[in-house]
Amino acid sequence: MRTAIVVTAVIAALNAALAAQESKPVPSDSMRVFVPGCAKGSNFTAGPRTVETPGSLEITEGMHLRMNGPKKVMAEIKAHEGSMIEIAGLMKKGQRKPDGVGVGGVRIGPAPGPSGGSMPGPPAVQQILIDVEGWRPVAGNCPSR
């Protein structure tokens, strides 16, 4: 009888652990991404993809993301600034990707259209947001500036 109780308790604990690992469903207007890179404050710079950390194809190396997340997760990420990490989170599908091509850390894009004789205003900064669900450390070093 005692063995049956212990076995039942172990099975219940394992089922609870597996249920806790299930992630919440992804809304239809979003996608779940995994991005290796480096964090500084609430900003995240995507790093190179490797076999161990393939990341998501939509996020290119050098792309900057603005992180939102629970205070506990953000504090853990802040404690690992300067170390390579991989974040997992949700991004809206319609967020604008930068125009042009990245070459040697510089983005080369199309020229602005004709402005009708007036000087163009400042370019609109498009901030790409990610709602961070979790993170993990990965091999590699962050570049120091």
N, C-alpha and C positions, 0 to 999 in steps of 0.2 A: 504494500500500500504506500509506504513512504517513497519507494522508488518511483512509483507512478506520479506522485505529487511533484517530485523533483523534475522528472522528465516533462511534465506538463508546464511547469514554471519556466524551464529552459526554452521550450518551444514557443511559449507566449512571449518571452523576452526577445527571441530571434525575430519573430513576426513583427513585434513593435519596432525593432531596429530597422528592419527592411521597409516598413511603412514610413518611418521618419526620413528615409533616404529618397523617397519618391518626391520629385519636384512638382511644383504646381503647374497646371496646364498653361500652355502658351496662348495668349489671345490671338484672334485671327489677324489682327493688324500689326502683329509683332513677330519677332523671331528670336530664338535663343542662340546666343553666340558665345564662343570661348576664344579669348584673346590673350596671347602671351605678350608681356611687355613690362613697362616700368611705370610706377605711380609716383606722383609728387603732389601732395595735397589732395584735392578732388579731381585732378587731371590725370589722365592715363595716356601714355604714348605706346602704340602698338609696336611690338618688336618683330623680329624675323620669325617666320614659321619654320619649324623643324619637324622631323619624323615623330619625336616625342611630344611636341606641342604643335599640332597642325593648325589649330585655331580655326577661324571661319574665313572663307574665301572673300567675303564682302569687305573685310577689314584689311587694308594694305599696311605694310610696314611704314612706320612714321606717322600714321594717322593719329590725331589727337581726339580723345573722347572725354566727355565730362561725366564723372561718376556720381550717381545717386544711390543711396542704400541705407540700410539700418545703421544706426550709430555704432553698434558693436562691430559690424563688419567693416565699416569705414575706419574705425580705430585700429583694427587688426591690420588692415592694409597700410595705414599710415605708419605703423610700427615696422613695416617691412620696406619702407622707402629706400631706394638704392639697391634693392635686390630684385631679380627677375621673378615675376609672379604671373599666374594666368588667372584672369577673372572670368567668371561666368555670369551672364545676365541677359536681360531682355532689351531689345532695341526695336523701335518702330521701323516698319518696312519702308516707309516713304521718306526716310531721312536722306537728305541730299548728299551725294558722294561728291568729292571735290572734282572740278573740271581739270582736264589736262593729264599730264604724265609726270610722275616723280623721277627726276634724274639727279643722282648724287645729292640727295637731301633737299633739292629745290624742285618746286612744282612748276612745270611749263604748261600754260593753258592758252586758250584762244584769246585774241585781243577783244577789248570791249567794242560794242557796236557804235555807230555814229551817234553823237549826242545832240545833234541839232544846233551846234554852235556854242552850247554852254559847257562849262567844265563839269566833268562827272563828279558826283559826290563820293563820300567814302564808301568802299565796298562793304556790303552787308556781311558780317561775320556769321557763318553758319556753324553753330555749335552742335556737334553730334552727341547725343545723350545715351547713356546706358544705365539701366536700373540693375545694380549689382546684386546678385543672389549669393555668390560665394567666391572663393579664391583658393589658390593653392600655390606653394612655391614651386618653381621650375629651375632647371640648371641654366646658368648663364649670368652675365654681369650687365648691369645698366651702365650706359656711357656717363661719365662724369663731365660736367661742364664747368 
